Amino acid sequence: MSYTVGQVSGFAGVTVRTLHHYDRSGLLVPSERSPGGYRLYGEADLARLQQILFYRELGFALEEIAEILEDPQANALDQLRARRKALVEQIGKLGRLVEVAERAMEVQQTGVPLGPQERFEVFGEITFDLSYATEAGLKWENSAGHREAMSRAAAHSKEDWARIMGEAAAWRTDLIKAFAEGEPAGGKRAMALAEEHRLHISRWFTPCPPAMHLRIAADYAADPRAYALVIPPSEQLPGLAEFLHAAIRANAGQVADGVGER
């Protein structure tokens, strides 16, 4: 018995366009044609389509499926073992991603219930980008400092956050003023502001040695989402992220030498 492309599309759950693509690529060429030139699929074609859909469900590329079907005895078992290993690794990564997303949501909620108006009163334009927080969590998942920072952030009260954001706003004003007045990033004023920022992190989140501060600063320079955590969009100026990064880098060298530690 033969089936038209429309019939196969209906009971196999694939689009006609997909079946046409499989035909053109040689992956599934119908064994028959109607007198009018239309594709007709036989039982063997349907069995092959079932195999294709099975491998597609496992995430194999069409090229890989073609190789397996060309010589199933030689390739299928090794390919399936490799795919199983990849899926197990992906499951592990997704499990970690769920944990990180949950921690990120704790930070988003700041550990205290805040309505929209209260949140704006405390944080102003500063927002916690969950996509960035989740990526950062995966990046630093083995960092004790990151875990401590997330834990402490979630435990802060509304009053704590008001103090934190007040300190950050005063520091930001001084930083922008120093930058606007042409202070060098390696000068005493800029490095003092960098040190103030480092101590702010240590005081409220996690001990922040120079090496950690440098990694944080690198994110500010490379990722707008990280930079927006310290400088909201309305206050950002061209070159300011690079200035902050350079000041932190200069201060890190000074602190590491024991000059700026206090």
ROZADO-758862 format. One record per residue: residue in three letters; chain; x, y, z of N, C-alpha, C, O, CB in turn. Coordinates in steps of 0.2 Angstrom, whole numbers. Glycine has a CB too. Layout:
BEGIN
ATOM  residu  chaine  n_east  n_north   n_up  ca_east  ca_north  ca_up  c_east  c_north   c_up  o_east  o_north   o_up  cb_east  cb_north  cb_up
ATOM     ALA       A       X        Y      Z        X         Y      Z       X        Y      Z       X        Y      Z        X         Y      Z
...
end
This chain:
BEGIN
ATOM  residu  chaine  n_east  n_north   n_up  ca_east  ca_north  ca_up  c_east  c_north   c_up  o_east  o_north   o_up  cb_east  cb_north  cb_up
ATOM     MET       A       4       -6      0        0         0      0       4        6      0      10        6      3       -5         0      6
ATOM     SER       A       2       11     -4        6        17     -4       2       23     -1      -4       23     -1        8        19    -12
ATOM     TYR       A       6       28      1        3        34      4       6       40      1      12       41     -1        4        34     12
ATOM     THR       A       1       45      0        3        52     -2       7       56      3       7       54      9       -3        56     -5
ATOM     VAL       A      11       61      1       15        65      5      10       68     10      12       69     16       19        70      1
ATOM     GLY       A       4       70      8        0        73     13      -3       68     18      -3       70     24       -7        76      9
ATOM     GLN       A      -4       62     16       -6        57     21       0       56     26      -1       55     32       -8        51     18
ATOM     VAL       A       6       55     24       12        53     28      13       59     33      14       58     39       18        52     24
ATOM     SER       A      12       65     30       13        71     34       8       71     40      10       73     46       12        78     30
ATOM     GLY       A       2       69     39       -4        69     44      -2       64     49      -3       66     55      -10        68     41
ATOM     PHE       A      -1       58     48        0        53     53       7       52     56       8       49     61       -2        46     50
ATOM     ALA       A      12       55     53       19        55     55      20       61     59      25       61     63       24        54     50
ATOM     GLY       A      16       66     59       17        73     63      23       77     60      26       80     64       18        71     70
ATOM     VAL       A      24       76     54       29        81     51      26       85     45      21       83     42       35        77     48
ATOM     THR       A      29       90     43       26        94     38      28       92     31      33       88     30       29       102     39
ATOM     VAL       A      24       94     26       25        92     19      32       95     17      36       91     14       20        94     15
ATOM     ARG       A      33      101     19       40       104     18      46      100     20      51       99     17       40       111     21
ATOM     THR       A      45       97     26       50        93     29      51       87     25      57       85     23       49        91     36
ATOM     LEU       A      46       83     23       46        77     19      50       79     12      54       75      9       39        74     18
ATOM     HIS       A      48       85      9       51        87      3      58       88      4      62       86     -1       48        93      0
ATOM     HIS       A      60       91      9       67        92     11      71       85     12      77       84      9       68        96     17
ATOM     TYR       A      68       80     15       71        74     16      72       71      9      77       67      8       67        69     20
ATOM     ASP       A      67       72      4       68        69     -2      74       72     -6      78       69     -9       61        70     -6
ATOM     ARG       A      74       79     -6       79        82    -10      86       81     -7      91       80    -11       78        90    -10
ATOM     SER       A      87       80     -1       93        78      2      95       71      1     101       69      3       93        80      9
ATOM     GLY       A      90       67     -1       92        60     -2      91       55      5      92       49      5       99        59     -4
ATOM     LEU       A      89       59     10       88        55     16      82       50     16      82       45     19       87        60     22
ATOM     LEU       A      76       53     13       70        48     12      67       50      5      63       54      5       65        50     18
ATOM     VAL       A      69       46      1       67        46     -6      61       42     -7      62       36     -6       72        45    -12
ATOM     PRO       A      55       44     -9       49        40    -10      51       34    -15      54       36    -20       43        44    -11
ATOM     SER       A      48       28    -13       50        23    -18      46       23    -24      47       19    -29       49        16    -14
ATOM     GLU       A      40       27    -24       36        27    -30      34       34    -32      34       39    -28       29        22    -28
ATOM     ARG       A      31       34    -38       28        40    -40      21       39    -43      20       34    -46       33        44    -45
ATOM     SER       A      16       43    -42       10        42    -46      11       44    -53      15       47    -55        4        47    -42
ATOM     PRO       A       6       42    -57        6        44    -64       7       51    -65       9       53    -70       -1        41    -68
ATOM     GLY       A       4       55    -61        5        62    -61      11       65    -58      12       71    -58       -1        66    -58
ATOM     GLY       A      16       61    -56       22        63    -54      23       64    -46      28       67    -44       25        69    -57
ATOM     TYR       A      17       63    -43       17        64    -35      21       59    -31      21       53    -33       10        65    -33
ATOM     ARG       A      24       61    -26       27        56    -22      22       51    -18      17       53    -16       31        60    -16
ATOM     LEU       A      24       45    -18       21        40    -15      25       36    -10      31       34    -12       17        35    -20
ATOM     TYR       A      23       35     -4       28        31      1      25       24      2      19       23      4       28        36      7
ATOM     GLY       A      30       19      2       28        13      4      29       11     11      32       15     15       31         8     -1
ATOM     GLU       A      28        5     13       29         2     20      37        3     22      38        5     27       27        -5     20
ATOM     ALA       A      41        2     17       48         2     19      50        9     20      55       11     24       53        -1     13
ATOM     ASP       A      47       14     16       49        21     17      46       23     24      50       27     27       45        25     11
ATOM     LEU       A      40       21     26       38        23     32      42       20     38      43       24     43       31        21     33
ATOM     ALA       A      45       14     37       49        12     42      56       16     43      58       17     48       51         4     40
ATOM     ARG       A      58       18     37       64        22     37      63       29     40      67       32     44       67        23     29
ATOM     LEU       A      57       32     38       55        38     41      54       38     49      56       42     53       48        41     39
ATOM     GLN       A      52       32     51       51        31     59      58       31     62      59       34     67       48        24     60
ATOM     GLN       A      63       28     58       70        28     61      73       35     61      76       38     66       75        24     57
ATOM     ILE       A      71       39     56       74        46     55      71       50     61      75       54     64       72        49     48
ATOM     LEU       A      65       49     62       61        53     67      64       51     74      65       56     79       54        53     67
ATOM     PHE       A      66       45     75       69        43     81      75       46     83      76       49     88       69        35     81
ATOM     TYR       A      80       46     78       86        49     79      86       57     79      90       60     83       91        47     73
ATOM     ARG       A      81       60     76       80        67     76      78       69     83      80       74     86       75        69     71
ATOM     GLU       A      74       65     86       71        66     93      77       66     98      77       69    103       66        61     95
ATOM     LEU       A      82       62     96       88        61    101      93       67     99      98       67    103       92        55    100
ATOM     GLY       A      92       71     94       96        77     93     101       76     88     106       80     87       99        79     99
ATOM     PHE       A     101       70     84      106        69     79     104       74     73      99       76     71      106        62     76
ATOM     ALA       A     110       76     70      109        80     64     107       76     58     108       70     58      116        84     62
ATOM     LEU       A     104       79     53      102        75     47     108       71     44     107       65     41       99        79     42
ATOM     GLU       A     114       74     43      120        71     41     122       65     45     124       60     42      126        76     40
ATOM     GLU       A     121       65     51      123        60     55     118       54     54     120       48     54      123        62     63
ATOM     ILE       A     112       56     54      106        51     53     108       47     46     107       41     46       99        54     53
ATOM     ALA       A     109       51     41      111        48     34     116       43     35     116       37     32      113        53     29
ATOM     GLU       A     122       44     39      127        40     40     125       33     43     127       28     41      133        43     43
ATOM     ILE       A     121       34     48      119        28     52     114       24     48     115       18     48      115        31     58
ATOM     LEU       A     110       27     44      105        23     40     109       20     34     107       14     32      100        27     38
ATOM     GLU       A     114       23     32      118        20     27     122       13     29     122        9     25      124        25     24
ATOM     ASP       A     124       13     35      127         7     37     126        6     45     130        7     49      135         8     37
ATOM     PRO       A     120        4     46      117         4     53     121        0     58     122        2     64      110         2     54
ATOM     GLN       A     124       -6     56      127       -10     60     134       -7     62     136       -8     68      129       -17     57
ATOM     ALA       A     137       -4     58      144        -1     59     143        6     63     148        7     67      147         1     53
ATOM     ASN       A     138        9     63      138        16     66     133       17     72     134       21     76      137        21     61
ATOM     ALA       A     127       14     71      122        15     76     124       15     83     122       19     87      116        11     74
ATOM     LEU       A     127        9     85      128         8     92     133       13     95     132       16    100      131         1     93
ATOM     ASP       A     138       15     91      143        20     93     140       27     94     141       30     98      149        20     89
ATOM     GLN       A     136       28     89      133        35     89     128       35     94     127       41     97      129        36     82
ATOM     LEU       A     124       30     96      119        30    102     123       31    108     121       35    113      115        24    102
ATOM     ARG       A     129       28    109      133        28    115     135       36    116     135       38    121      139        23    115
ATOM     ALA       A     137       38    111      140        45    111     134       50    112     135       55    116      143        47    104
ATOM     ARG       A     128       49    109      123        53    111     120       53    118     118       57    121      117        52    106
ATOM     ARG       A     120       46    120      118        45    127     123       49    132     121       52    137      119        38    129
ATOM     LYS       A     129       49    131      134        53    135     133       60    135     133       64    140      141        51    133
ATOM     ALA       A     132       63    129      130        70    128     124       72    132     123       77    135      130        72    120
ATOM     LEU       A     119       68    131      112        69    134     113       69    142     110       73    146      107        64    132
ATOM     VAL       A     117       64    145      118        64    152     122       70    154     120       73    159      122        58    154
ATOM     GLU       A     127       73    150      130        79    152     125       85    152     126       89    156      136        80    147
ATOM     GLN       A     121       85    147      116        90    146     111       90    152     109       96    154      112        90    139
ATOM     ILE       A     109       84    154      104        84    159     108       87    166     105       91    169      102        77    161
ATOM     GLY       A     114       85    167      118        88    172     118       95    172     117       99    177      125        85    173
ATOM     LYS       A     120       98    166      120       105    165     114      109    167     113      114    170      123       107    158
ATOM     LEU       A     108      106    164      102       109    165     100      109    172      96      113    175       96       105    161
ATOM     GLY       A     102      103    176      100       103    183     104      109    187     101      112    191      102        96    186
ATOM     ARG       A     110      110    185      114       115    188     111      122    186     110      127    190      121       115    186
ATOM     LEU       A     108      122    180      105       129    178      99      130    182      97      136    183      103       128    170
ATOM     VAL       A      95      125    183       89       126    187      91      129    194      88      133    197       85       119    188
ATOM     GLU       A      96      126    197       98       128    204     100      135    203      99      139    208      104       124    206
ATOM     VAL       A     104      137    198      107       144    198     101      149    196     101      154    199      112       144    192
ATOM     ALA       A      96      147    192       90       151    191      87      152    197      84      158    199       86       148    186
ATOM     GLU       A      86      147    202       82       148    208      86      153    212      83      157    216       82       141    211
ATOM     ARG       A      93      152    213       97       157    217      96      164    214      96      169    217      104       155    217
ATOM     ALA       A      96      164    207       95       171    204      89      174    205      88      180    206       96       170    196
ATOM     MET       A      84      170    206       77       173    208      77      175    215      73      180    217       72       167    206
ATOM     GLU       A      81      172    219       81       174    226      84      181    226      82      185    230       85       169    230
ATOM     VAL       A      90      182    222       93       188    222      88      194    219      88      199    221       99       188    218
ATOM     GLN       A      84      191    214       79       196    211      74      198    216      72      204    216       76       192    205
ATOM     GLN       A      72      194    220       68       195    225      71      199    231      67      202    236       64       189    228
ATOM     THR       A      77      199    231       82       202    237      80      200    244      81      203    248       80       210    236
ATOM     GLY       A      77      194    244       76       191    251      70      194    254      68      192    260       82       192    255
ATOM     VAL       A      67      200    252       61       203    255      56      204    250      57      206    245       64       209    259
ATOM     PRO       A      50      204    252       44       205    248      44      213    246      42      217    251       37       202    250
ATOM     LEU       A      45      215    240       44       222    238      39      223    233      40      219    228       51       225    237
ATOM     GLY       A      35      227    234       30       229    228      34      233    223      39      235    224       24       233    231
ATOM     PRO       A      31      234    217       34       238    212      37      245    214      42      247    212       30       239    206
ATOM     GLN       A      32      248    218       34       255    220      40      255    225      44      259    225       28       259    223
ATOM     GLU       A      39      250    230       45       249    235      51      248    231      57      250    233       43       244    240
ATOM     ARG       A      51      243    226       57       241    223      60      247    219      66      248    219       55       235    217
ATOM     PHE       A      56      251    216       59       257    213      62      262    218      67      265    217       53       261    209
ATOM     GLU       A      59      263    223       61       267    229      68      265    231      72      269    232       56       268    235
ATOM     VAL       A      69      258    232       75       256    234      81      256    229      86      258    230       74       249    237
ATOM     PHE       A      79      253    223       84       251    218      84      256    212      89      256    208       82       244    215
ATOM     GLY       A      79      260    211       79       265    206      79      262    199      75      257    198       85       270    207
ATOM     GLU       A      84      264    195       85       261    188      89      254    188      89      251    184       88       266    184
ATOM     ILE       A      92      253    194       96       247    194      92      241    194      87      240    199      101       247    201
ATOM     THR       A      92      236    189       88       230    189      93      224    189      99      224    187       84       230    183
ATOM     PHE       A      90      219    191       94       212    191      92      208    185      87      205    185       93       208    198
ATOM     ASP       A      96      208    180       95       204    174      95      197    176     101      194    177       99       206    169
ATOM     LEU       A      90      193    175       90       186    177      94      182    172      98      177    174       83       183    177
ATOM     SER       A      94      184    166       99       180    161     106      181    163     110      176    163       97       183    154
ATOM     TYR       A     108      187    165      115       188    167     116      184    173     122      181    174      116       196    168
ATOM     ALA       A     112      185    178      113       182    185     114      174    184     118      171    187      107       183    190
ATOM     THR       A     110      171    179      110       164    178     116      162    175     119      157    177      104       162    174
ATOM     GLU       A     118      166    170      125       165    166     131      165    171     135      161    171      126       169    160
ATOM     ALA       A     130      170    175      136       172    180     136      166    185     141      164    187      135       178    184
ATOM     GLY       A     130      163    187      130       158    192     133      152    189     137      148    192      123       156    194
ATOM     LEU       A     132      150    182      135       145    179     143      146    179     147      141    180      132       143    172
ATOM     LYS       A     144      152    177      152       153    176     155      152    182     161      150    182      152       160    173
ATOM     TRP       A     152      155    188      156       154    194     153      149    199     154      150    205      156       161    198
ATOM     GLU       A     150      144    196      146       139    201     151      136    206     149      133    211      143       134    197
ATOM     ASN       A     158      135    204      162       132    209     166      137    213     171      136    217      168       128    205
ATOM     SER       A     164      144    213      167       149    217     163      150    224     157      151    224      167       155    213
ATOM     ALA       A     167      149    229      164       149    236     162      157    237     157      158    240      169       147    241
ATOM     GLY       A     166      161    234      164       168    235     157      170    231     153      174    234      169       173    232
ATOM     HIS       A     156      167    226      150       169    222     144      166    226     139      169    227      150       166    215
ATOM     ARG       A     145      160    229      139       157    233     138      161    239     132      162    241      141       149    235
ATOM     GLU       A     143      163    242      142       167    248     138      174    246     134      176    250      149       169    251
ATOM     ALA       A     140      177    241      137       183    238     130      182    237     126      186    239      141       186    232
ATOM     MET       A     128      177    234      121       175    232     117      174    239     112      177    240      120       169    228
ATOM     SER       A     120      171    244      117       169    250     116      176    254     110      177    257      121       164    254
ATOM     ARG       A     121      180    254      120       186    258     116      191    255     112      194    258      127       189    259
ATOM     ALA       A     116      191    248      111       196    245     104      194    246     100      198    247      112       195    237
ATOM     ALA       A     102      187    246       96       185    247      93      186    255      87      187    256       95       178    246
ATOM     ALA       A      98      187    259       97       188    266      96      195    268      93      196    274      102       184    270
ATOM     HIS       A      98      200    264       98       207    266      90      209    267      86      207    263      101       211    261
ATOM     SER       A      89      213    271       82       216    272      81      222    268      86      224    264       82       218    280
ATOM     LYS       A      75      225    268       74       231    264      78      236    266      81      240    262       66       232    264
ATOM     GLU       A      79      237    273       83       242    276      91      241    274      94      246    272       83       242    283
ATOM     ASP       A      93      235    273      100       234    271     101      236    264     106      240    262      102       226    272
ATOM     TRP       A      96      234    260       96       236    253      96      244    252      99      246    247       91       233    249
ATOM     ALA       A      92      247    256       92       254    255      99      257    257     101      262    254       87       257    260
ATOM     ARG       A     102      255    262      109       257    264     114      255    258     118      259    256      111       254    270
ATOM     ILE       A     114      249    255      118       247    250     117      252    244     122      254    241      117       240    248
ATOM     MET       A     111      253    242      110       257    236     112      264    237     114      268    233      103       256    234
ATOM     GLY       A     111      267    243      113       273    245     120      274    245     123      279    242      111       275    252
ATOM     GLU       A     124      269    247      131       270    247     134      269    239     138      273    237      135       264    251
ATOM     ALA       A     130      265    235      132       264    228     131      270    224     134      272    220      128       258    225
ATOM     ALA       A     125      274    226      123       280    222     128      286    224     130      289    219      116       282    224
ATOM     ALA       A     130      286    230      135       291    232     142      290    228     145      294    226      136       292    240
ATOM     TRP       A     144      284    228      150       282    225     150      283    218     155      285    215      152       274    226
ATOM     ARG       A     144      281    215      143       282    207     144      290    206     147      291    200      136       279    205
ATOM     THR       A     141      294    210      141       301    208     148      303    208     150      307    204      137       305    214
ATOM     ASP       A     152      301    213      159       303    214     163      300    208     168      304    205      163       301    220
ATOM     LEU       A     162      294    206      165       291    200     164      295    194     168      297    190      163       284    199
ATOM     ILE       A     158      296    192      156       300    186     159      307    186     161      309    181      148       301    185
ATOM     LYS       A     159      310    192      162       317    192     170      316    191     172      321    187      161       320    199
ATOM     ALA       A     173      311    194      180       311    192     182      309    185     186      312    182      183       305    197
ATOM     PHE       A     177      305    182      178       304    175     177      310    171     181      312    166      173       298    173
ATOM     ALA       A     172      314    172      170       320    168     175      325    169     176      329    164      163       322    171
ATOM     GLU       A     179      325    175      184       330    176     191      328    173     196      332    174      184       332    183
ATOM     GLY       A     191      323    170      197       320    166     202      317    171     208      317    169      200       326    163
ATOM     GLU       A     200      315    177      205       311    181     208      305    177     204      302    174      202       309    188
ATOM     PRO       A     214      304    178      217       298    175     215      292    179     214      292    185      225       298    175
ATOM     ALA       A     214      286    175      211       280    178     216      277    183     215      274    188      210       275    173
ATOM     GLY       A     223      279    182      228       276    186     230      281    192     235      280    196      234       275    182
ATOM     GLY       A     226      287    193      228       292    198     225      290    204     221      285    205      225       299    195
ATOM     LYS       A     227      294    209      225       292    216     217      293    217     214      289    221      228       297    221
ATOM     ARG       A     214      298    214      207       299    215     203      293    212     199      290    216      205       305    212
ATOM     ALA       A     205      291    206      201       285    203     203      279    207     198      274    208      203       284    196
ATOM     MET       A     209      278    209      210       271    212     207      271    219     205      266    221      218       270    213
ATOM     ALA       A     206      277    222      203       277    229     195      275    228     192      272    232      203       284    232
ATOM     LEU       A     192      277    222      185       275    221     185      268    219     180      265    221      183       279    215
ATOM     ALA       A     190      265    216      190       258    214     191      254    221     187      249    222      196       256    210
ATOM     GLU       A     195      257    225      196       253    232     189      254    236     187      249    239      201       256    236
ATOM     GLU       A     186      259    236      179       260    239     174      255    237     171      252    240      177       267    238
ATOM     HIS       A     174      254    230      170       249    227     172      242    229     167      238    231      170       249    219
ATOM     ARG       A     178      240    230      180       234    232     178      232    239     175      227    241      188       233    231
ATOM     LEU       A     179      237    243      177       237    250     169      236    251     167      233    256      180       242    254
ATOM     HIS       A     166      240    247      158       239    247     156      232    246     152      229    249      155       244    242
ATOM     ILE       A     159      229    241      158       222    239     159      217    245     155      213    247      161       220    233
ATOM     SER       A     165      219    248      167       214    254     163      215    260     161      211    263      174       216    256
ATOM     ARG       A     160      221    261      156       223    267     149      220    266     146      218    271      156       231    267
ATOM     TRP       A     146      220    260      139       218    259     138      211    256     133      208    257      136       223    255
ATOM     PHE       A     143      209    253      142       202    249     147      197    250     145      191    253      142       204    242
ATOM     THR       A     153      198    249      158       193    250     165      196    250     166      201    247      158       187    244
ATOM     PRO       A     170      193    254      177       196    253     179      196    246     179      191    242      182       191    257
ATOM     CYS       A     182      202    244      184       203    237     191      205    237     193      211    236      179       209    235
ATOM     PRO       A     195      200    236      202       201    235     204      204    228     199      204    224      207       195    236
ATOM     PRO       A     209      207    227      211       211    220     209      206    214     206      209    209      218       213    220
ATOM     ALA       A     211      200    215      210       195    209     202      195    207     200      195    201      213       188    210
ATOM     MET       A     198      194    212      191       194    211     189      200    209     184      201    204      188       192    218
ATOM     HIS       A     191      206    211      189       213    209     190      213    202     186      216    198      192       218    213
ATOM     LEU       A     196      211    199      198       211    192     193      208    188     191      210    183      205       209    191
ATOM     ARG       A     191      202    190      186       198    186     180      201    186     176      201    181      185       191    190
ATOM     ILE       A     177      204    191      171       208    191     172      214    186     167      215    183      169       211    198
ATOM     ALA       A     177      218    187      178       223    182     178      221    175     176      225    171      185       227    184
ATOM     ALA       A     181      215    174      181       213    167     174      212    164     173      213    158      185       206    166
ATOM     ASP       A     170      210    168      163       209    166     160      216    165     156      216    160      159       205    172
ATOM     TYR       A     161      221    169      159       227    168     160      230    161     156      233    158      161       232    173
ATOM     ALA       A     167      229    159      169       231    153     166      227    147     166      230    141      177       231    153
ATOM     ALA       A     165      221    148      163       216    142     156      215    142     153      214    136      166       210    143
ATOM     ASP       A     152      216    147      145       214    147     140      220    149     141      222    155      143       208    151
ATOM     PRO       A     136      223    145      132       228    147     127      227    153     126      231    156      128       231    141
ATOM     ARG       A     125      221    153      121       219    159     124      219    165     121      221    170      118       212    158
ATOM     ALA       A     131      217    166      135       218    172     136      225    173     135      227    179      141       214    171
ATOM     TYR       A     138      229    168      139       236    169     133      240    172     134      244    176      141       239    163
ATOM     ALA       A     127      238    170      121       241    172     119      240    179     115      243    182      115       239    167
ATOM     LEU       A     122      235    182      121       234    189     125      239    193     123      240    199      124       227    191
ATOM     VAL       A     130      243    191      133       248    194     132      255    192     132      260    195      141       247    194
ATOM     ILE       A     131      255    185      129       262    182     123      261    178     123      258    173      135       264    177
ATOM     PRO       A     117      264    180      111       263    176     112      266    170     116      271    169      105       266    180
ATOM     PRO       A     108      264    165      108       267    158     108      274    157     112      277    153      103       264    154
ATOM     SER       A     104      278    161      103       285    161     110      289    163     110      295    161       97       287    165
ATOM     GLU       A     114      285    167      120       289    169     126      286    166     132      289    167      121       287    177
ATOM     GLN       A     126      282    161      131       279    157     134      284    152     130      288    149      129       273    154
ATOM     LEU       A     141      285    152      144       289    148     149      285    143     152      280    146      148       295    151
ATOM     PRO       A     150      287    137      155       284    133     162      284    136     165      289    138      156       287    126
ATOM     GLY       A     165      278    137      171       277    140     171      276    147     177      274    150      175       283    138
ATOM     LEU       A     166      277    151      166       276    158     167      269    160     170      268    165      159       279    161
ATOM     ALA       A     164      264    157      165       257    158     173      255    158     175      252    162      161       252    154
ATOM     GLU       A     176      258    153      183       257    152     187      260    157     192      258    160      185       259    145
ATOM     PHE       A     185      266    159      188       270    165     188      266    171     193      266    175      185       277    165
ATOM     LEU       A     182      264    173      181       260    179     185      254    179     188      252    184      174       258    180
ATOM     HIS       A     185      250    173      189       244    173     197      246    174     200      242    177      188       241    166
ATOM     ALA       A     199      251    171      206       253    171     208      255    178     213      253    181      208       258    166
ATOM     ALA       A     203      259    182      205       261    189     205      255    193     209      255    198      199       266    191
ATOM     ILE       A     200      250    192      201       244    196     207      240    195     210      237    200      194       240    195
ATOM     ARG       A     209      240    189      215       236    187     221      240    191     226      236    193      216       236    180
ATOM     ALA       A     221      246    190      227       250    193     227      249    201     232      248    204      227       257    192
ATOM     ASN       A     221      249    204      220       248    211     222      241    213     225      240    219      213       250    214
ATOM     ALA       A     220      236    209      222       230    211     229      228    212     231      225    216      219       225    206
ATOM     GLY       A     233      231    207      240       231    208     243      234    214     248      231    217      244       234    201
ATOM     GLN       A     240      240    216      242       243    222     241      239    228     245      239    233      239       250    222
ATOM     VAL       A     234      237    228      232       233    234     236      227    235     238      225    240      225       231    234
ATOM     ALA       A     238      223    229      241       217    229     248      218    232     251      214    235      242       214    222
ATOM     ASP       A     251      224    231      258       226    233     257      228    241     263      230    244      261       231    229
ATOM     GLY       A     251      229    244      251       231    251     250      238    252     251      240    258      256       228    254
ATOM     VAL       A     250      242    246      250       249    247     243      252    249     242      256    253      252       253    241
ATOM     GLY       A     238      249    246      231       252    247     227      248    252     221      250    253      228       252    240
ATOM     GLU       A     229      243    254      225       239    259     223      243    265     228      246    268      228       232    261
ATOM     ARG       A     217      243    267      215       246    273     209      243    277     207      245    282      214       253    272
end
